[in-house]
Amino acid sequence: MNRTGLVLDFGGVLTTPLLPAVLAFEQREGLAEGACITALYLDEEGTRRTHDLERGAISQREWNEAAARSLGVAADNLMGRIFADLRPEARMIEAAAAARRAGLKVAVLSNSVGLDPWDLYDGYDLDRLYDAVVISEHHKMRKPEPEIFHVALELLGLPAKECVFVDDTAHYLPAAAELGFATVHATAPDATIGQLEGLLGIPLTQEV
């Protein structure tokens, strides 16, 4: 298979993992371990609210206010405080750059956490470094809805069967696979890069 496209999730793929950042936030705020996951992602109302944020149906400020009430913490820049420890994942960013240098088209496909007052993507120069950038709130849809994968494919000008999709959330992979993508569950950069090199047939790391 001649694969010519790579579609990457952002948080947890091009950044360091999300969970350690969340756990560090809980420690700083004096919350029980797992409080955020329980209140924001396992609770039915919290899950609905987060999905609304991803689709752009509510603002990050509105999410901050409601989530702060659920957690019993201050609302000010809550999303930014939760993910304050996230950093660029240099190995994956370089692998994406190597793929582009080899002639592949590379897209970012990310479920939004809102863009104001805190912008998850600030400083990553996405518009310059990638061929297409799809942030869910701009399109009023979210992964794993098939339509948002189609948006990325249309921007790249490629069929799914020529593309690999990478995400740290395993739940999003089957929808991509059903469309024809090869999929990689991102668990650690070295393992992810190794799988991508096998699927794409090109080296993605610099020899030292």
Biotite code that builds the C-alpha atoms (Angstrom):
import biotite.structure as struc

atoms = struc.array([
    struc.Atom([0.000, 0.000, 0.000], chain_id="A", res_id=1, res_name="MET", atom_name="CA", element="C"),
    struc.Atom([1.370, 3.388, -1.049], chain_id="A", res_id=2, res_name="ASN", atom_name="CA", element="C"),
    struc.Atom([0.439, 5.649, 1.844], chain_id="A", res_id=3, res_name="ARG", atom_name="CA", element="C"),
    struc.Atom([0.812, 9.356, 1.199], chain_id="A", res_id=4, res_name="THR", atom_name="CA", element="C"),
    struc.Atom([-0.971, 10.967, 4.167], chain_id="A", res_id=5, res_name="GLY", atom_name="CA", element="C"),
    struc.Atom([-0.631, 11.110, 7.936], chain_id="A", res_id=6, res_name="LEU", atom_name="CA", element="C"),
    struc.Atom([-3.365, 12.465, 10.235], chain_id="A", res_id=7, res_name="VAL", atom_name="CA", element="C"),
    struc.Atom([-2.315, 13.160, 13.821], chain_id="A", res_id=8, res_name="LEU", atom_name="CA", element="C"),
    struc.Atom([-4.274, 13.905, 16.945], chain_id="A", res_id=9, res_name="ASP", atom_name="CA", element="C"),
    struc.Atom([-2.802, 16.819, 18.899], chain_id="A", res_id=10, res_name="PHE", atom_name="CA", element="C"),
    struc.Atom([-3.136, 16.480, 22.697], chain_id="A", res_id=11, res_name="GLY", atom_name="CA", element="C"),
    struc.Atom([-1.307, 13.369, 23.856], chain_id="A", res_id=12, res_name="GLY", atom_name="CA", element="C"),
    struc.Atom([0.342, 12.812, 20.462], chain_id="A", res_id=13, res_name="VAL", atom_name="CA", element="C"),
    struc.Atom([2.123, 16.063, 19.583], chain_id="A", res_id=14, res_name="LEU", atom_name="CA", element="C"),
    struc.Atom([2.156, 16.937, 23.295], chain_id="A", res_id=15, res_name="THR", atom_name="CA", element="C"),
    struc.Atom([3.238, 14.991, 26.326], chain_id="A", res_id=16, res_name="THR", atom_name="CA", element="C"),
    struc.Atom([0.515, 12.710, 27.791], chain_id="A", res_id=17, res_name="PRO", atom_name="CA", element="C"),
    struc.Atom([-2.648, 14.267, 29.162], chain_id="A", res_id=18, res_name="LEU", atom_name="CA", element="C"),
    struc.Atom([-3.202, 12.085, 32.227], chain_id="A", res_id=19, res_name="LEU", atom_name="CA", element="C"),
    struc.Atom([-0.026, 13.032, 34.150], chain_id="A", res_id=20, res_name="PRO", atom_name="CA", element="C"),
    struc.Atom([-0.893, 16.696, 33.628], chain_id="A", res_id=21, res_name="ALA", atom_name="CA", element="C"),
    struc.Atom([-4.392, 16.128, 35.013], chain_id="A", res_id=22, res_name="VAL", atom_name="CA", element="C"),
    struc.Atom([-3.048, 14.198, 38.019], chain_id="A", res_id=23, res_name="LEU", atom_name="CA", element="C"),
    struc.Atom([-0.560, 16.987, 38.745], chain_id="A", res_id=24, res_name="ALA", atom_name="CA", element="C"),
    struc.Atom([-3.404, 19.521, 38.656], chain_id="A", res_id=25, res_name="PHE", atom_name="CA", element="C"),
    struc.Atom([-5.394, 17.414, 41.145], chain_id="A", res_id=26, res_name="GLU", atom_name="CA", element="C"),
    struc.Atom([-2.405, 17.377, 43.483], chain_id="A", res_id=27, res_name="GLN", atom_name="CA", element="C"),
    struc.Atom([-1.924, 21.133, 43.234], chain_id="A", res_id=28, res_name="ARG", atom_name="CA", element="C"),
    struc.Atom([-5.617, 21.751, 43.963], chain_id="A", res_id=29, res_name="GLU", atom_name="CA", element="C"),
    struc.Atom([-5.790, 19.235, 46.819], chain_id="A", res_id=30, res_name="GLY", atom_name="CA", element="C"),
    struc.Atom([-8.280, 17.047, 44.949], chain_id="A", res_id=31, res_name="LEU", atom_name="CA", element="C"),
    struc.Atom([-8.541, 13.286, 45.274], chain_id="A", res_id=32, res_name="ALA", atom_name="CA", element="C"),
    struc.Atom([-6.732, 11.370, 42.539], chain_id="A", res_id=33, res_name="GLU", atom_name="CA", element="C"),
    struc.Atom([-9.177, 10.724, 39.716], chain_id="A", res_id=34, res_name="GLY", atom_name="CA", element="C"),
    struc.Atom([-11.519, 13.561, 40.695], chain_id="A", res_id=35, res_name="ALA", atom_name="CA", element="C"),
    struc.Atom([-11.233, 15.229, 37.277], chain_id="A", res_id=36, res_name="CYS", atom_name="CA", element="C"),
    struc.Atom([-11.833, 12.071, 35.278], chain_id="A", res_id=37, res_name="ILE", atom_name="CA", element="C"),
    struc.Atom([-14.849, 11.216, 37.433], chain_id="A", res_id=38, res_name="THR", atom_name="CA", element="C"),
    struc.Atom([-16.442, 14.683, 37.413], chain_id="A", res_id=39, res_name="ALA", atom_name="CA", element="C"),
    struc.Atom([-15.660, 15.700, 33.844], chain_id="A", res_id=40, res_name="LEU", atom_name="CA", element="C"),
    struc.Atom([-15.530, 12.535, 31.758], chain_id="A", res_id=41, res_name="TYR", atom_name="CA", element="C"),
    struc.Atom([-17.408, 9.753, 33.591], chain_id="A", res_id=42, res_name="LEU", atom_name="CA", element="C"),
    struc.Atom([-20.310, 11.829, 34.885], chain_id="A", res_id=43, res_name="ASP", atom_name="CA", element="C"),
    struc.Atom([-23.068, 11.987, 32.243], chain_id="A", res_id=44, res_name="GLU", atom_name="CA", element="C"),
    struc.Atom([-23.584, 15.739, 32.482], chain_id="A", res_id=45, res_name="GLU", atom_name="CA", element="C"),
    struc.Atom([-19.837, 16.382, 32.553], chain_id="A", res_id=46, res_name="GLY", atom_name="CA", element="C"),
    struc.Atom([-19.349, 14.242, 29.450], chain_id="A", res_id=47, res_name="THR", atom_name="CA", element="C"),
    struc.Atom([-22.141, 16.047, 27.598], chain_id="A", res_id=48, res_name="ARG", atom_name="CA", element="C"),
    struc.Atom([-20.643, 19.400, 28.545], chain_id="A", res_id=49, res_name="ARG", atom_name="CA", element="C"),
    struc.Atom([-17.196, 18.377, 27.298], chain_id="A", res_id=50, res_name="THR", atom_name="CA", element="C"),
    struc.Atom([-18.666, 17.144, 24.013], chain_id="A", res_id=51, res_name="HIS", atom_name="CA", element="C"),
    struc.Atom([-20.487, 20.474, 23.659], chain_id="A", res_id=52, res_name="ASP", atom_name="CA", element="C"),
    struc.Atom([-17.172, 22.266, 24.187], chain_id="A", res_id=53, res_name="LEU", atom_name="CA", element="C"),
    struc.Atom([-15.491, 20.114, 21.550], chain_id="A", res_id=54, res_name="GLU", atom_name="CA", element="C"),
    struc.Atom([-18.244, 20.985, 19.064], chain_id="A", res_id=55, res_name="ARG", atom_name="CA", element="C"),
    struc.Atom([-18.061, 24.693, 19.896], chain_id="A", res_id=56, res_name="GLY", atom_name="CA", element="C"),
    struc.Atom([-21.589, 24.698, 21.314], chain_id="A", res_id=57, res_name="ALA", atom_name="CA", element="C"),
    struc.Atom([-20.307, 26.244, 24.551], chain_id="A", res_id=58, res_name="ILE", atom_name="CA", element="C"),
    struc.Atom([-17.259, 28.401, 25.216], chain_id="A", res_id=59, res_name="SER", atom_name="CA", element="C"),
    struc.Atom([-14.236, 27.442, 27.276], chain_id="A", res_id=60, res_name="GLN", atom_name="CA", element="C"),
    struc.Atom([-15.297, 30.099, 29.808], chain_id="A", res_id=61, res_name="ARG", atom_name="CA", element="C"),
    struc.Atom([-18.718, 28.435, 30.158], chain_id="A", res_id=62, res_name="GLU", atom_name="CA", element="C"),
    struc.Atom([-17.038, 25.046, 30.523], chain_id="A", res_id=63, res_name="TRP", atom_name="CA", element="C"),
    struc.Atom([-14.670, 26.452, 33.146], chain_id="A", res_id=64, res_name="ASN", atom_name="CA", element="C"),
    struc.Atom([-17.547, 27.802, 35.229], chain_id="A", res_id=65, res_name="GLU", atom_name="CA", element="C"),
    struc.Atom([-19.573, 24.581, 35.170], chain_id="A", res_id=66, res_name="ALA", atom_name="CA", element="C"),
    struc.Atom([-16.577, 22.267, 35.636], chain_id="A", res_id=67, res_name="ALA", atom_name="CA", element="C"),
    struc.Atom([-15.318, 24.398, 38.547], chain_id="A", res_id=68, res_name="ALA", atom_name="CA", element="C"),
    struc.Atom([-18.638, 23.931, 40.317], chain_id="A", res_id=69, res_name="ARG", atom_name="CA", element="C"),
    struc.Atom([-18.404, 20.163, 39.811], chain_id="A", res_id=70, res_name="SER", atom_name="CA", element="C"),
    struc.Atom([-14.872, 20.021, 41.176], chain_id="A", res_id=71, res_name="LEU", atom_name="CA", element="C"),
    struc.Atom([-15.213, 22.650, 43.896], chain_id="A", res_id=72, res_name="GLY", atom_name="CA", element="C"),
    struc.Atom([-12.303, 24.733, 42.588], chain_id="A", res_id=73, res_name="VAL", atom_name="CA", element="C"),
    struc.Atom([-11.850, 28.249, 41.198], chain_id="A", res_id=74, res_name="ALA", atom_name="CA", element="C"),
    struc.Atom([-13.097, 28.768, 37.642], chain_id="A", res_id=75, res_name="ALA", atom_name="CA", element="C"),
    struc.Atom([-10.407, 31.238, 36.545], chain_id="A", res_id=76, res_name="ASP", atom_name="CA", element="C"),
    struc.Atom([-8.560, 29.722, 33.558], chain_id="A", res_id=77, res_name="ASN", atom_name="CA", element="C"),
    struc.Atom([-9.517, 26.246, 34.761], chain_id="A", res_id=78, res_name="LEU", atom_name="CA", element="C"),
    struc.Atom([-8.717, 24.487, 31.485], chain_id="A", res_id=79, res_name="MET", atom_name="CA", element="C"),
    struc.Atom([-5.313, 26.128, 31.371], chain_id="A", res_id=80, res_name="GLY", atom_name="CA", element="C"),
    struc.Atom([-4.624, 25.089, 34.956], chain_id="A", res_id=81, res_name="ARG", atom_name="CA", element="C"),
    struc.Atom([-5.655, 21.498, 34.312], chain_id="A", res_id=82, res_name="ILE", atom_name="CA", element="C"),
    struc.Atom([-3.238, 21.160, 31.397], chain_id="A", res_id=83, res_name="PHE", atom_name="CA", element="C"),
    struc.Atom([-0.501, 23.510, 32.628], chain_id="A", res_id=84, res_name="ALA", atom_name="CA", element="C"),
    struc.Atom([2.106, 20.735, 32.592], chain_id="A", res_id=85, res_name="ASP", atom_name="CA", element="C"),
    struc.Atom([1.637, 19.759, 28.925], chain_id="A", res_id=86, res_name="LEU", atom_name="CA", element="C"),
    struc.Atom([4.742, 20.193, 26.800], chain_id="A", res_id=87, res_name="ARG", atom_name="CA", element="C"),
    struc.Atom([5.568, 19.615, 23.125], chain_id="A", res_id=88, res_name="PRO", atom_name="CA", element="C"),
    struc.Atom([6.428, 15.980, 22.341], chain_id="A", res_id=89, res_name="GLU", atom_name="CA", element="C"),
    struc.Atom([9.579, 16.677, 20.345], chain_id="A", res_id=90, res_name="ALA", atom_name="CA", element="C"),
    struc.Atom([9.998, 13.149, 18.962], chain_id="A", res_id=91, res_name="ARG", atom_name="CA", element="C"),
    struc.Atom([6.531, 13.108, 17.416], chain_id="A", res_id=92, res_name="MET", atom_name="CA", element="C"),
    struc.Atom([6.838, 16.661, 16.093], chain_id="A", res_id=93, res_name="ILE", atom_name="CA", element="C"),
    struc.Atom([10.123, 15.715, 14.409], chain_id="A", res_id=94, res_name="GLU", atom_name="CA", element="C"),
    struc.Atom([8.573, 12.502, 13.034], chain_id="A", res_id=95, res_name="ALA", atom_name="CA", element="C"),
    struc.Atom([5.782, 14.575, 11.474], chain_id="A", res_id=96, res_name="ALA", atom_name="CA", element="C"),
    struc.Atom([8.360, 16.916, 9.971], chain_id="A", res_id=97, res_name="ALA", atom_name="CA", element="C"),
    struc.Atom([10.311, 13.935, 8.604], chain_id="A", res_id=98, res_name="ALA", atom_name="CA", element="C"),
    struc.Atom([7.146, 12.604, 6.988], chain_id="A", res_id=99, res_name="ALA", atom_name="CA", element="C"),
    struc.Atom([6.597, 15.935, 5.247], chain_id="A", res_id=100, res_name="ARG", atom_name="CA", element="C"),
    struc.Atom([10.198, 16.056, 4.073], chain_id="A", res_id=101, res_name="ARG", atom_name="CA", element="C"),
    struc.Atom([9.648, 12.605, 2.562], chain_id="A", res_id=102, res_name="ALA", atom_name="CA", element="C"),
    struc.Atom([6.724, 13.987, 0.562], chain_id="A", res_id=103, res_name="GLY", atom_name="CA", element="C"),
    struc.Atom([3.762, 12.954, 2.685], chain_id="A", res_id=104, res_name="LEU", atom_name="CA", element="C"),
    struc.Atom([0.931, 15.318, 3.508], chain_id="A", res_id=105, res_name="LYS", atom_name="CA", element="C"),
    struc.Atom([0.433, 15.667, 7.259], chain_id="A", res_id=106, res_name="VAL", atom_name="CA", element="C"),
    struc.Atom([-2.690, 16.931, 9.036], chain_id="A", res_id=107, res_name="ALA", atom_name="CA", element="C"),
    struc.Atom([-3.640, 17.629, 12.636], chain_id="A", res_id=108, res_name="VAL", atom_name="CA", element="C"),
    struc.Atom([-7.149, 16.521, 13.668], chain_id="A", res_id=109, res_name="LEU", atom_name="CA", element="C"),
    struc.Atom([-7.984, 17.570, 17.202], chain_id="A", res_id=110, res_name="SER", atom_name="CA", element="C"),
    struc.Atom([-11.019, 17.689, 19.459], chain_id="A", res_id=111, res_name="ASN", atom_name="CA", element="C"),
    struc.Atom([-10.980, 21.229, 20.812], chain_id="A", res_id=112, res_name="SER", atom_name="CA", element="C"),
    struc.Atom([-10.867, 22.243, 24.465], chain_id="A", res_id=113, res_name="VAL", atom_name="CA", element="C"),
    struc.Atom([-11.833, 25.794, 23.513], chain_id="A", res_id=114, res_name="GLY", atom_name="CA", element="C"),
    struc.Atom([-9.434, 28.524, 22.469], chain_id="A", res_id=115, res_name="LEU", atom_name="CA", element="C"),
    struc.Atom([-10.105, 31.332, 24.956], chain_id="A", res_id=116, res_name="ASP", atom_name="CA", element="C"),
    struc.Atom([-8.911, 32.255, 27.543], chain_id="A", res_id=117, res_name="PRO", atom_name="CA", element="C"),
    struc.Atom([-6.417, 29.379, 27.156], chain_id="A", res_id=118, res_name="TRP", atom_name="CA", element="C"),
    struc.Atom([-5.242, 28.134, 23.769], chain_id="A", res_id=119, res_name="ASP", atom_name="CA", element="C"),
    struc.Atom([-3.911, 24.576, 23.802], chain_id="A", res_id=120, res_name="LEU", atom_name="CA", element="C"),
    struc.Atom([-2.313, 25.076, 20.375], chain_id="A", res_id=121, res_name="TYR", atom_name="CA", element="C"),
    struc.Atom([-0.469, 28.320, 21.113], chain_id="A", res_id=122, res_name="ASP", atom_name="CA", element="C"),
    struc.Atom([3.222, 28.146, 20.256], chain_id="A", res_id=123, res_name="GLY", atom_name="CA", element="C"),
    struc.Atom([3.038, 25.009, 18.094], chain_id="A", res_id=124, res_name="TYR", atom_name="CA", element="C"),
    struc.Atom([2.997, 26.873, 14.746], chain_id="A", res_id=125, res_name="ASP", atom_name="CA", element="C"),
    struc.Atom([0.461, 24.426, 13.331], chain_id="A", res_id=126, res_name="LEU", atom_name="CA", element="C"),
    struc.Atom([-0.443, 26.385, 10.209], chain_id="A", res_id=127, res_name="ASP", atom_name="CA", element="C"),
    struc.Atom([3.181, 26.460, 9.077], chain_id="A", res_id=128, res_name="ARG", atom_name="CA", element="C"),
    struc.Atom([4.259, 22.960, 10.075], chain_id="A", res_id=129, res_name="LEU", atom_name="CA", element="C"),
    struc.Atom([1.255, 20.944, 8.816], chain_id="A", res_id=130, res_name="TYR", atom_name="CA", element="C"),
    struc.Atom([-0.606, 20.731, 5.539], chain_id="A", res_id=131, res_name="ASP", atom_name="CA", element="C"),
    struc.Atom([-4.048, 20.868, 7.167], chain_id="A", res_id=132, res_name="ALA", atom_name="CA", element="C"),
    struc.Atom([-5.323, 21.666, 10.652], chain_id="A", res_id=133, res_name="VAL", atom_name="CA", element="C"),
    struc.Atom([-8.810, 20.581, 11.721], chain_id="A", res_id=134, res_name="VAL", atom_name="CA", element="C"),
    struc.Atom([-9.939, 21.790, 15.159], chain_id="A", res_id=135, res_name="ILE", atom_name="CA", element="C"),
    struc.Atom([-13.322, 20.320, 16.030], chain_id="A", res_id=136, res_name="SER", atom_name="CA", element="C"),
    struc.Atom([-15.038, 23.480, 17.295], chain_id="A", res_id=137, res_name="GLU", atom_name="CA", element="C"),
    struc.Atom([-14.470, 25.210, 13.947], chain_id="A", res_id=138, res_name="HIS", atom_name="CA", element="C"),
    struc.Atom([-16.537, 22.528, 12.217], chain_id="A", res_id=139, res_name="HIS", atom_name="CA", element="C"),
    struc.Atom([-19.251, 21.967, 14.868], chain_id="A", res_id=140, res_name="LYS", atom_name="CA", element="C"),
    struc.Atom([-18.424, 18.263, 15.064], chain_id="A", res_id=141, res_name="MET", atom_name="CA", element="C"),
    struc.Atom([-16.011, 16.040, 16.963], chain_id="A", res_id=142, res_name="ARG", atom_name="CA", element="C"),
    struc.Atom([-14.114, 12.793, 16.731], chain_id="A", res_id=143, res_name="LYS", atom_name="CA", element="C"),
    struc.Atom([-15.185, 10.018, 16.300], chain_id="A", res_id=144, res_name="PRO", atom_name="CA", element="C"),
    struc.Atom([-17.929, 11.383, 13.994], chain_id="A", res_id=145, res_name="GLU", atom_name="CA", element="C"),
    struc.Atom([-17.017, 10.233, 10.457], chain_id="A", res_id=146, res_name="PRO", atom_name="CA", element="C"),
    struc.Atom([-17.720, 13.670, 8.976], chain_id="A", res_id=147, res_name="GLU", atom_name="CA", element="C"),
    struc.Atom([-14.770, 15.267, 10.743], chain_id="A", res_id=148, res_name="ILE", atom_name="CA", element="C"),
    struc.Atom([-12.392, 12.693, 9.268], chain_id="A", res_id=149, res_name="PHE", atom_name="CA", element="C"),
    struc.Atom([-13.806, 13.566, 5.845], chain_id="A", res_id=150, res_name="HIS", atom_name="CA", element="C"),
    struc.Atom([-12.982, 17.237, 6.476], chain_id="A", res_id=151, res_name="VAL", atom_name="CA", element="C"),
    struc.Atom([-9.327, 16.336, 7.074], chain_id="A", res_id=152, res_name="ALA", atom_name="CA", element="C"),
    struc.Atom([-9.224, 14.120, 3.981], chain_id="A", res_id=153, res_name="LEU", atom_name="CA", element="C"),
    struc.Atom([-10.752, 16.814, 1.803], chain_id="A", res_id=154, res_name="GLU", atom_name="CA", element="C"),
    struc.Atom([-8.194, 19.368, 2.992], chain_id="A", res_id=155, res_name="LEU", atom_name="CA", element="C"),
    struc.Atom([-5.378, 16.934, 2.254], chain_id="A", res_id=156, res_name="LEU", atom_name="CA", element="C"),
    struc.Atom([-6.900, 15.895, -1.074], chain_id="A", res_id=157, res_name="GLY", atom_name="CA", element="C"),
    struc.Atom([-6.368, 12.226, -0.246], chain_id="A", res_id=158, res_name="LEU", atom_name="CA", element="C"),
    struc.Atom([-8.522, 9.105, 0.209], chain_id="A", res_id=159, res_name="PRO", atom_name="CA", element="C"),
    struc.Atom([-8.590, 7.430, 3.626], chain_id="A", res_id=160, res_name="ALA", atom_name="CA", element="C"),
    struc.Atom([-6.985, 4.271, 2.247], chain_id="A", res_id=161, res_name="LYS", atom_name="CA", element="C"),
    struc.Atom([-3.791, 6.244, 1.578], chain_id="A", res_id=162, res_name="GLU", atom_name="CA", element="C"),
    struc.Atom([-3.641, 7.685, 5.106], chain_id="A", res_id=163, res_name="CYS", atom_name="CA", element="C"),
    struc.Atom([-2.625, 6.681, 8.616], chain_id="A", res_id=164, res_name="VAL", atom_name="CA", element="C"),
    struc.Atom([-4.507, 8.087, 11.606], chain_id="A", res_id=165, res_name="PHE", atom_name="CA", element="C"),
    struc.Atom([-2.815, 8.362, 15.019], chain_id="A", res_id=166, res_name="VAL", atom_name="CA", element="C"),
    struc.Atom([-4.631, 9.044, 18.292], chain_id="A", res_id=167, res_name="ASP", atom_name="CA", element="C"),
    struc.Atom([-3.960, 8.424, 21.966], chain_id="A", res_id=168, res_name="ASP", atom_name="CA", element="C"),
    struc.Atom([-7.696, 7.754, 22.491], chain_id="A", res_id=169, res_name="THR", atom_name="CA", element="C"),
    struc.Atom([-8.350, 4.193, 21.338], chain_id="A", res_id=170, res_name="ALA", atom_name="CA", element="C"),
    struc.Atom([-12.093, 4.886, 21.162], chain_id="A", res_id=171, res_name="HIS", atom_name="CA", element="C"),
    struc.Atom([-11.569, 7.126, 18.127], chain_id="A", res_id=172, res_name="TYR", atom_name="CA", element="C"),
    struc.Atom([-9.670, 4.576, 16.031], chain_id="A", res_id=173, res_name="LEU", atom_name="CA", element="C"),
    struc.Atom([-12.496, 2.254, 14.860], chain_id="A", res_id=174, res_name="PRO", atom_name="CA", element="C"),
    struc.Atom([-14.364, 5.095, 13.127], chain_id="A", res_id=175, res_name="ALA", atom_name="CA", element="C"),
    struc.Atom([-11.208, 5.971, 11.196], chain_id="A", res_id=176, res_name="ALA", atom_name="CA", element="C"),
    struc.Atom([-10.502, 2.342, 10.358], chain_id="A", res_id=177, res_name="ALA", atom_name="CA", element="C"),
    struc.Atom([-14.044, 1.914, 9.032], chain_id="A", res_id=178, res_name="GLU", atom_name="CA", element="C"),
    struc.Atom([-13.381, 4.751, 6.589], chain_id="A", res_id=179, res_name="LEU", atom_name="CA", element="C"),
    struc.Atom([-10.241, 3.015, 5.353], chain_id="A", res_id=180, res_name="GLY", atom_name="CA", element="C"),
    struc.Atom([-7.460, 4.582, 7.432], chain_id="A", res_id=181, res_name="PHE", atom_name="CA", element="C"),
    struc.Atom([-4.650, 2.498, 8.834], chain_id="A", res_id=182, res_name="ALA", atom_name="CA", element="C"),
    struc.Atom([-4.652, 3.339, 12.546], chain_id="A", res_id=183, res_name="THR", atom_name="CA", element="C"),
    struc.Atom([-2.086, 3.614, 15.307], chain_id="A", res_id=184, res_name="VAL", atom_name="CA", element="C"),
    struc.Atom([-2.918, 3.870, 19.002], chain_id="A", res_id=185, res_name="HIS", atom_name="CA", element="C"),
    struc.Atom([-0.343, 6.312, 20.395], chain_id="A", res_id=186, res_name="ALA", atom_name="CA", element="C"),
    struc.Atom([0.880, 5.024, 23.752], chain_id="A", res_id=187, res_name="THR", atom_name="CA", element="C"),
    struc.Atom([4.548, 6.113, 23.751], chain_id="A", res_id=188, res_name="ALA", atom_name="CA", element="C"),
    struc.Atom([6.488, 8.087, 21.130], chain_id="A", res_id=189, res_name="PRO", atom_name="CA", element="C"),
    struc.Atom([9.075, 5.418, 20.309], chain_id="A", res_id=190, res_name="ASP", atom_name="CA", element="C"),
    struc.Atom([6.431, 2.721, 19.829], chain_id="A", res_id=191, res_name="ALA", atom_name="CA", element="C"),
    struc.Atom([4.224, 5.050, 17.790], chain_id="A", res_id=192, res_name="THR", atom_name="CA", element="C"),
    struc.Atom([7.091, 6.091, 15.538], chain_id="A", res_id=193, res_name="ILE", atom_name="CA", element="C"),
    struc.Atom([8.097, 2.471, 15.046], chain_id="A", res_id=194, res_name="GLY", atom_name="CA", element="C"),
    struc.Atom([4.591, 1.548, 13.923], chain_id="A", res_id=195, res_name="GLN", atom_name="CA", element="C"),
    struc.Atom([4.443, 4.540, 11.601], chain_id="A", res_id=196, res_name="LEU", atom_name="CA", element="C"),
    struc.Atom([7.756, 3.680, 10.001], chain_id="A", res_id=197, res_name="GLU", atom_name="CA", element="C"),
    struc.Atom([6.410, 0.215, 9.282], chain_id="A", res_id=198, res_name="GLY", atom_name="CA", element="C"),
    struc.Atom([3.158, 1.511, 7.799], chain_id="A", res_id=199, res_name="LEU", atom_name="CA", element="C"),
    struc.Atom([4.702, 4.350, 5.801], chain_id="A", res_id=200, res_name="LEU", atom_name="CA", element="C"),
    struc.Atom([7.886, 2.600, 4.752], chain_id="A", res_id=201, res_name="GLY", atom_name="CA", element="C"),
    struc.Atom([10.112, 5.585, 5.557], chain_id="A", res_id=202, res_name="ILE", atom_name="CA", element="C"),
    struc.Atom([12.456, 6.511, 8.438], chain_id="A", res_id=203, res_name="PRO", atom_name="CA", element="C"),
    struc.Atom([11.021, 9.106, 10.788], chain_id="A", res_id=204, res_name="LEU", atom_name="CA", element="C"),
    struc.Atom([13.944, 9.578, 13.154], chain_id="A", res_id=205, res_name="THR", atom_name="CA", element="C"),
    struc.Atom([17.329, 11.136, 12.561], chain_id="A", res_id=206, res_name="GLN", atom_name="CA", element="C"),
    struc.Atom([20.386, 8.898, 12.800], chain_id="A", res_id=207, res_name="GLU", atom_name="CA", element="C"),
    struc.Atom([22.781, 9.960, 15.566], chain_id="A", res_id=208, res_name="VAL", atom_name="CA", element="C"),
])
